[in-house]
């Protein structure tokens, strides 16, 4: 292609990727990262002991090393959190979205550059960049692990070129204080050093730089404590319940298994030509990607490069095939870019802003029970007036277990206390919650139990489409609402989520079950029908329930 045409294609690809990586801020963990950065900026200290949750200090250790893991979770991302806050303070939420999009574009550009250097093909580079974007798009969240995406891509590019290696030690120093994923860079360094040994290359500079990178990585609040933390995570029931730490699904087909298995097939096909470093990095990154959904970005960084490098492209193909391949990838990604891109704002519909305003307006203080996904936002809005029960930092196994028994309204069983008894033990005064698990649609059974008109301990004092607030003793000037309004809220909350995320409709199925259980069959029919009208996997139980409800 003429140079001008290449520049035009790259500009269009950049604009496309900017749209793809700029959805509104919707991650629930964003808020506690932002507040932690503000805390560090204001106090010039790390947030140890935990200042934001009132349950942390009194929590018992559920496994050996939990206190060590808690210290690690509170401190290992401090520099990224500070940078996040300073960005927000300088340019607001729009700047946060723009910075995220630019950093993700840089990662894709580095993947494309490595692919170009391997293949010397413009379209191979463009296709590799877009293929990387296909996986990275699902991880376009405002979290410190974005720095690992960028720094790992830079390390791969520098080691590919073997020039400017002196940049790596300062890179690792910053990386080790932004996110604990710096040890992934060690894998890349180790793979290249191993290759130099097998090939008997003179690579003294590479070995010296690698040693320096490992040494400076220890200059962070936890040293090399990340390895103990990873071992501790394996003992944690809480970590096993977090979706991002579960293995990614391989069926139905998605970009992750397609790229992973395509790269594996190409390497097996061309095994005689594959570099030792490529084998080692692919095996390490592939295994990590298969172990946890949060690790699939590793496949995005390496698989497109390997496919571009080793796929026998010398077959006689029409000249239009390579650009059409790139256009096909872009076309598959286009709906996400068009539907959610260029949204330089917060997804207010996901967060309990109205409930936070209510508590602030009435200067409510007391022992708060909140849902896990709302903890981060409440830390941002309510601290220091109010502290949370739990949040996404996953600081206490025992608190999480108590939280689950409260949230699902467990009865006393197997020698364990009931949810109500646990609330009494914690002396909880206020409940602020949503009523469904956002993606799975599971009902938090505490909510319908509080809707029972026969219970008099808790008064509903606030409800909007995002949340409900109940208190034992409402302050003067706050009138109690009817407890049955909780069911109205549940319908509104489910409808709100379906309108914004129509791929997640199981809350409608759950509502149908709840209303059928209490004998409100018209509302049960309405919500089971809503669920069945939307795309859903085969569900004979829901179909049978619908037929049964039709006759009632």
Beta strands, then each sheet from edge to edge (+ up, - down):
strand 1: 368-370
strand 2: 430-433
strand 3: 459-463
strand 4: 468-471
sheet 1: 1+ 2+ 4- 3+
end
